[in-house]
Amino acid sequence: MTNPLYDTLFGCHTGKTSVFLTLPDGQTITYAAFLETAARYATLLTQLGLEPGDRLAVQIAKSPQALAIYAACAQAGIVFLPLNTAYTADEVRYFVENSGARVVVCDSDNAPALKDMADACGAQLETLNADGSGSFHSKSHPLASSFVTVERSEDDLAAFLYTSGTTGRSKGAMLTQGNLLSNARVLVDQWQFSKDDVLLHALPIFHTHGLFVASNVTLMAGSQMIFLPKFDLDQIIAQLPNATTMMGVPTFYTRLLSDPRFDKTLTQHMRLFVSGSAPLLADTHVQFQERTGHRILERYGMTETNMNTSNPYSGDRRAGTVGLPLPGTEVKVTDSATGKTLPQGEIGEIEVRGPNVFQGYWQMPEKTAEELRSDGFFITGDLGCFDADGYLSIVGRNKDLIISGGYNIYPKEIELVLDDQPGVLESAVIGVPHPDFGETVVGVLVADGSQELDLDAIKASVATTLARFKHPQRLIVLPELPRNTMGKVQKKALRDTYSGLFTT
């Protein structure tokens, strides 16, 4: 193969007239038409001066055209960098500066706010809107609908996905063609996807779940997607009879269960529901099975590794676990101090190794060395244990990462904003259980005594600085933060105290 990622996922469908995407209005897009658009985009990318290995940053709404840019990057050998559409201009600036992206594609409405940033970073700014309009699409329209695929290998970089530590800068996880392909191959096999499947796709495509799991699996299997711009309860219920599979975050399933229309009759033809990106409450598992007769398949993955474990397609799907290691992926639980593997049943740090594991963090060799061992095992930062049958349970994190509705949220970033508010001495941000989002953000504040804290004003300030999914759902004022004898804030004590805020 001249380009494993493109040839395996996309090129093999050249000229195929079967349906690839079905849109909410009933419009369909064939594989052939999709790939012609992607080829025009690949041509445009080269005309804009991008060369193999260069980075393209996109912050655009979910659409067939947005997905076609991913295909175009694969065909032209360009590193694809999708960004959350909720990020502010200040947040986007860091990703563009750090990655060295030479072209940024954004929604037309956001172009005025991003133009100065792009100019300062030496990047060209193009636009692409949810309806397919914008400079990027218009410039590509007259171009040829074929493109000579650029030669690449499985070791070449295919994408950057940015993640963060709780105390440092955001990190660009470098994913190769081989990383993405290995995971797609395994998941197609393990979840028994075929050309006859129709995936109900309501996930965002700036995240590994919606892009590198849902979309890649569909492409690998040659099946179809009902491509919804976002989760809309009425649309999901209307489209379920046309689908065979669905992937979602816990929020999707709790919202479906809240609607009496969602029942066994509506789901009788479905063969698989998958959940991930955040823990699924045991009660949700039980209610889902009672209502529909289906057991949700829960799995475990992360930005740096894609999927690591999965409950079995055929076999015992155990609520409260994320299943068994996927074929080709090694998973072990270790002592965080010594790195030694712990016996079954003991809680420790989860480490993974396999062809799915990323190559390191962009321009951060020290951080890469801290988290990616020389023997190839990645230290995930998650805490877990294996049961006697080899099922993995995740019991917590040794980092303060919060996962809300499938999005990773890093407390330090929010704390810096809160600490800068008038009258705030210090803050601590924690995640607490939430029946809809898995976890949600709570900010604990200590006043400096200079004035009474205006919580509404603080919330308004946060709203202008951070993406909406990072906003604290509750602000609590305490006289002081709990600390240990070494002066470290005891966030576990705070989580224990406020764990019932949204669940009782």
C-alpha positions in Angstrom: 0.0 0.0 0.0 1.2 3.5 -0.8 -0.7 5.1 2.0 -2.1 2.5 4.5 -4.6 4.8 6.3 -6.1 6.3 3.2 -6.1 3.1 1.2 -7.6 1.0 3.9 -10.3 3.4 5.1 -11.1 5.5 2.1 -9.4 4.5 -1.2 -10.9 1.0 -1.2 -14.3 2.6 -1.6 -13.4 4.6 -4.7 -16.3 4.5 -7.2 -18.6 2.7 -4.8 -22.2 3.9 -5.3 -23.6 2.5 -2.1 -24.7 5.0 0.6 -22.1 6.1 3.1 -23.9 9.0 5.0 -27.6 9.7 5.6 -28.3 13.2 6.8 -31.3 14.3 9.0 -33.2 15.6 6.1 -33.0 12.3 4.3 -30.3 13.3 1.9 -27.8 10.6 1.2 -24.1 10.8 0.2 -22.4 7.8 -1.5 -18.9 6.7 -0.9 -17.9 7.8 -4.4 -19.3 11.3 -3.9 -17.7 11.7 -0.5 -14.3 10.7 -1.9 -14.6 13.1 -4.8 -15.1 15.9 -2.3 -12.2 14.7 -0.3 -10.0 14.6 -3.4 -10.9 18.2 -4.2 -10.0 19.2 -0.6 -6.7 17.3 -0.8 -5.9 19.3 -4.0 -6.7 22.6 -2.3 -4.6 21.7 0.7 -1.6 21.3 -1.5 -2.4 24.5 -3.3 -2.4 26.3 0.0 1.1 25.2 0.5 0.7 22.3 2.9 3.2 19.4 2.5 3.2 15.9 4.0 3.8 16.1 7.7 2.4 19.7 8.0 -0.5 20.3 10.4 -4.0 21.4 9.5 -6.1 22.7 12.4 -9.9 22.7 12.1 -12.5 24.1 14.4 -15.7 23.5 12.5 -19.2 22.2 13.0 -19.9 18.5 12.3 -20.8 18.0 8.7 -20.0 15.6 5.8 -17.6 18.2 4.5 -15.8 18.3 7.9 -15.4 14.5 7.7 -14.1 14.9 4.2 -11.3 17.1 5.4 -10.1 14.2 7.6 -10.1 12.0 4.5 -8.3 14.7 2.5 -5.5 15.0 5.1 -5.1 11.2 5.0 -4.8 11.3 1.2 -2.4 14.2 1.2 -0.2 13.0 4.1 -1.2 16.0 6.3 -1.5 15.7 10.1 -5.1 16.4 11.1 -5.8 18.5 14.2 -9.5 18.7 15.1 -10.4 21.2 17.8 -13.4 21.3 20.1 -15.9 23.8 18.6 -16.5 25.2 22.1 -12.9 26.4 22.5 -12.4 30.2 22.8 -10.0 32.1 20.6 -7.5 32.2 23.4 -7.6 28.4 23.7 -7.3 27.9 19.9 -4.3 30.2 19.8 -2.3 27.9 22.0 -3.1 24.8 19.9 -2.2 26.6 16.6 1.0 28.0 18.1 2.1 24.8 19.6 1.3 22.5 16.7 2.7 24.9 14.1 -0.4 24.5 12.0 0.0 26.3 8.7 -3.7 26.5 7.9 -6.7 26.9 10.2 -10.2 26.2 9.1 -13.0 27.7 11.1 -16.7 28.6 11.0 -17.4 31.9 9.2 -18.9 33.4 12.4 -15.7 32.7 14.3 -13.3 34.1 11.6 -13.2 37.7 12.9 -12.2 36.5 16.4 -9.5 34.1 14.9 -8.1 36.2 12.2 -5.6 38.1 14.4 -4.5 34.8 16.0 -3.9 33.2 12.7 -1.9 36.1 11.4 0.2 36.2 14.5 0.9 32.5 14.1 1.7 32.7 10.4 -1.3 30.5 9.5 -3.7 31.0 6.7 -7.4 31.2 7.7 -10.1 29.5 5.7 -13.8 29.0 6.5 -16.2 26.0 6.4 -19.7 26.1 7.7 -22.2 23.5 8.8 -24.1 23.8 5.6 -20.9 23.2 3.5 -20.5 26.8 2.5 -17.3 28.9 3.2 -14.1 29.8 1.5 -12.6 26.3 1.8 -15.4 24.6 0.0 -15.8 27.3 -2.6 -12.1 27.3 -3.5 -12.2 23.5 -3.8 -15.3 23.3 -5.9 -13.7 23.9 -9.4 -10.8 21.6 -8.7 -10.4 18.1 -10.0 -12.3 15.3 -8.3 -9.3 13.0 -8.3 -5.9 13.3 -6.4 -2.8 11.2 -6.5 -2.5 9.7 -3.0 0.7 10.7 -1.2 2.9 7.8 -0.2 3.0 7.3 3.6 3.8 4.4 6.0 2.1 3.2 9.1 4.8 5.0 11.1 3.9 8.4 9.7 1.9 10.8 11.8 -1.8 11.0 10.9 -3.3 13.2 13.7 -2.7 15.3 16.7 -5.2 15.2 19.5 -4.6 17.6 22.4 -4.9 16.5 26.0 -3.8 18.1 29.2 -2.2 17.4 32.5 -3.6 18.9 35.7 -0.6 21.2 36.3 0.9 21.8 32.9 0.3 22.9 29.3 -1.9 21.0 26.9 -0.1 18.2 25.2 -0.4 17.2 21.6 -0.7 13.4 21.4 0.9 12.2 18.2 -1.1 9.4 16.5 0.3 7.5 13.6 -1.5 5.8 10.7 -0.7 2.4 12.4 -2.2 3.6 15.7 -5.5 4.4 14.0 -5.6 1.4 11.7 -4.8 -1.2 14.4 -7.6 0.0 16.6 -10.2 0.1 13.8 -9.3 -3.4 12.7 -9.7 -4.8 16.2 -12.9 -3.1 16.9 -14.6 -4.1 13.6 -13.7 -7.7 14.5 -14.6 -7.6 18.2 -17.9 -5.7 17.7 -18.7 -7.7 14.6 -19.3 -4.7 12.2 -20.2 -5.5 8.6 -21.2 -3.8 5.4 -24.8 -4.4 6.5 -24.6 -2.2 9.6 -26.0 1.3 9.9 -24.4 3.3 12.7 -26.4 6.1 14.4 -23.7 8.7 14.8 -24.5 11.7 17.0 -21.1 12.1 18.5 -18.8 15.1 17.8 -16.0 14.4 15.4 -13.3 16.5 17.1 -13.0 13.7 19.7 -11.4 10.3 19.4 -14.8 8.6 20.1 -16.7 10.1 17.2 -13.8 10.3 14.8 -11.4 7.5 15.3 -13.8 4.9 16.8 -17.2 5.5 15.2 -16.1 6.8 11.8 -13.1 4.6 11.3 -15.0 1.5 12.2 -17.7 2.4 9.8 -15.2 3.0 7.0 -13.2 -0.1 7.8 -16.4 -2.2 7.6 -17.8 -0.4 4.5 -21.1 0.2 6.3 -23.3 3.3 6.6 -23.8 6.1 9.1 -26.8 8.2 9.9 -24.8 11.4 10.4 -26.5 13.7 12.9 -24.9 17.1 13.8 -25.4 16.5 17.5 -27.5 14.5 20.0 -31.1 15.5 19.7 -33.5 13.3 21.5 -36.3 13.6 19.0 -34.0 12.9 16.0 -32.4 9.9 17.8 -35.8 8.4 18.5 -36.9 9.1 14.9 -33.8 7.5 13.4 -33.4 4.5 15.6 -35.7 2.3 13.4 -33.2 2.9 10.5 -30.1 1.9 12.4 -28.5 -1.3 13.7 -25.9 0.1 16.0 -25.2 3.2 18.1 -22.2 4.6 20.0 -22.6 7.2 22.7 -21.6 8.7 26.0 -23.6 8.0 29.2 -25.5 11.2 28.7 -27.1 9.8 25.5 -28.5 6.8 27.3 -29.8 8.6 30.4 -31.6 11.0 28.1 -33.1 8.2 26.1 -34.3 6.5 29.3 -36.0 9.7 30.3 -38.4 9.5 27.3 -41.3 7.0 27.4 -41.0 6.5 23.6 -37.8 4.7 24.1 -38.8 1.1 24.7 -38.3 -2.5 23.5 -40.3 -2.0 20.3 -38.2 0.9 19.2 -34.9 -0.9 19.7 -35.9 -4.5 18.7 -33.9 -4.4 15.5 -30.8 -2.9 17.1 -27.9 -5.3 17.6 -25.4 -3.1 19.6 -25.3 -0.1 21.9 -21.8 1.0 22.9 -20.9 3.5 25.7 -17.6 5.1 26.5 -15.7 8.4 27.2 -17.1 8.5 30.8 -18.2 6.0 33.4 -21.7 4.5 33.0 -23.6 4.3 36.3 -24.7 0.8 37.2 -28.3 2.0 37.6 -28.2 3.1 33.9 -27.1 -0.4 32.9 -30.0 -2.0 34.8 -32.7 0.5 33.6 -31.5 0.1 30.0 -31.8 -3.6 30.0 -35.1 -3.6 31.8 -36.5 -1.1 29.3 -35.1 -2.5 26.0 -33.8 -6.0 26.6 -30.3 -4.8 25.5 -27.2 -4.7 27.6 -25.0 -1.7 26.8 -21.4 -2.6 25.9 -19.0 -0.5 27.8 -15.3 0.0 26.8 -12.3 1.9 27.9 -10.0 4.2 25.8 -8.3 7.5 25.9 -6.8 10.1 23.6 -3.3 8.7 23.6 -4.3 5.1 23.0 -7.8 4.9 21.4 -9.5 1.8 22.7 -7.8 -0.5 25.2 -10.4 -2.8 26.6 -14.0 -3.8 25.8 -16.8 -5.9 27.3 -17.4 -8.8 25.0 -19.9 -8.7 22.1 -20.8 -12.3 22.8 -20.5 -13.1 26.5 -20.9 -11.5 29.8 -21.1 -7.7 29.8 -20.4 -6.7 33.3 -21.8 -3.4 34.6 -19.1 -1.5 36.5 -16.3 -2.9 34.4 -14.8 -1.9 31.1 -14.2 -5.5 30.1 -11.2 -7.3 28.9 -8.0 -6.2 27.1 -8.5 -6.0 23.3 -6.5 -8.4 21.2 -3.0 -7.1 20.7 -3.2 -4.7 23.6 -1.5 -5.5 26.9 -3.0 -4.0 30.0 -1.5 -4.3 33.5 -2.1 -2.8 36.9 1.0 -1.5 38.6 2.3 0.0 41.8 2.7 3.7 41.0 5.8 4.0 43.1 7.7 0.9 41.9 6.1 0.2 38.5 5.8 -3.5 39.5 2.7 -5.4 38.3 0.2 -6.0 41.1 -1.7 -9.2 41.7 -5.3 -9.7 40.6 -7.7 -7.8 42.8 -5.3 -5.1 43.9 -5.9 -1.5 42.9 -3.1 0.3 41.1 -2.1 2.3 38.1 -3.3 1.1 34.7 -0.7 0.8 32.0 -1.2 -0.2 28.4 1.0 -1.3 25.5 0.2 -2.1 21.9 0.1 -0.9 18.3 -2.7 1.5 19.4 -0.5 3.5 21.8 0.6 6.9 20.6 4.1 7.9 19.7 4.5 10.6 22.4 3.7 14.3 23.0 4.6 16.9 20.4 7.7 18.7 21.3 7.5 17.5 24.9 10.2 14.9 25.3 10.3 15.2 29.1 6.6 14.7 29.5 6.7 11.8 27.0 9.4 10.1 29.1 7.4 10.5 32.2 4.3 8.8 30.8 5.6 6.5 28.1 8.0 3.9 29.4 11.0 2.7 27.4 9.4 -0.7 27.0 6.4 0.8 25.4 3.9 0.8 28.3 1.9 4.0 28.6 1.1 5.1 32.2 -2.5 6.1 31.9 -3.0 7.9 35.2 -6.1 5.8 35.8 -6.5 3.6 38.8 -8.1 0.2 38.5 -8.0 -3.5 39.2 -8.7 -6.9 37.5 -11.2 -9.4 38.8 -10.7 -13.1 38.8 -12.0 -13.4 35.2 -9.7 -10.6 33.8 -12.4 -7.9 33.6 -10.9 -4.4 34.4 -12.7 -2.0 36.7 -11.6 1.7 36.8 -11.9 2.9 40.4 -10.5 6.4 40.1 -7.7 8.5 38.8 -4.4 9.5 40.3 -4.7 12.7 38.4 -7.5 15.2 39.0 -9.0 14.8 35.5 -12.7 15.3 35.3 -14.7 13.6 32.6 -18.1 15.2 32.0 -20.3 14.1 29.1 -17.3 12.5 27.5 -15.1 15.6 27.6 -11.9 15.8 29.5 -11.7 18.7 31.9 -8.5 19.7 33.7 -9.1 21.4 37.1 -5.9 23.5 37.0 -7.1 25.4 34.0 -10.3 26.4 35.7 -8.6 27.2 39.0 -6.3 29.7 37.3 -9.4 31.5 36.1 -11.2 31.4 39.4 -8.1 32.5 41.3 -8.0 35.6 39.2 -11.5 36.7 40.1 -12.0 39.8 42.5 -12.1 38.7 46.1 -10.9 35.1 45.6 -8.0 34.0 47.6 -7.7 30.5 46.2 -9.8 27.8 44.6 -10.1 24.1 44.2 -12.0 22.5 41.3 -13.3 18.9 41.7 -15.5 16.5 39.7 -18.5 15.1 41.5 -20.9 12.3 40.3 -23.7 13.4 38.0 -26.5 11.2 36.8 -26.5 12.7 33.3 -22.9 13.6 32.6 -21.1 11.0 34.7 -19.3 13.8 36.4 -19.7 17.5 36.6 -17.5 20.5 37.7 -17.7 22.1 41.1 -15.6 25.0 42.1 -14.7 25.6 45.8 -13.7 29.1 46.6 -12.0 30.8 49.6 -12.5 34.6 49.9 -9.6 36.9 50.6 -11.8 39.1 52.9 -11.6 42.2 50.7 -15.2 42.0 49.5 -18.2 39.7 49.4 -17.8 37.2 46.5 -20.2 37.9 43.6 -20.8 34.3 42.4 -22.9 35.4 39.4 -20.2 37.8 38.3 -17.6 35.0 38.7 -19.7 32.7 36.5 -20.1 35.3 33.9 -16.3 35.9 33.8 -15.6 32.2 33.5 -18.1 32.0 30.6 -16.1 34.5 28.5 -12.8 32.7 29.1 -13.5 28.9 29.0 -15.6 26.6 26.8 -19.0 25.9 28.2 -18.4 22.3 29.2 -15.7 23.5 31.6 -18.0 25.9 33.5 -18.5 24.9 37.2 -22.1 23.8 37.7 -21.9 24.9 41.3 -19.6 27.4 43.2 -19.2 26.8 46.9 -17.5 29.2 49.3 -15.6 27.8 52.3 -13.5 29.6 55.0 -10.5 27.5 54.0 -9.6 24.5 51.9 -8.8 21.1 53.6 -5.1 20.4 53.6 -2.7 17.7 54.9 0.3 18.3 57.1 2.4 19.1 54.0 0.0 21.9 53.0 -1.4 20.0 50.0 -5.1 20.5 49.3 -7.1 17.4 49.9 -9.4 17.2 46.9 -10.6 13.7 47.9 -12.1 15.2 51.1 -13.9 17.8 49.0 -15.2 15.1 46.6 -16.4 13.0 49.5 -18.2 16.0 51.1 -19.9 17.1 47.9 -20.4 13.8 46.1 -24.1 13.8 46.6 -24.8 17.3 45.3 -26.4 16.1 42.1 -27.3 12.5 42.9 -29.4 12.7 46.0 
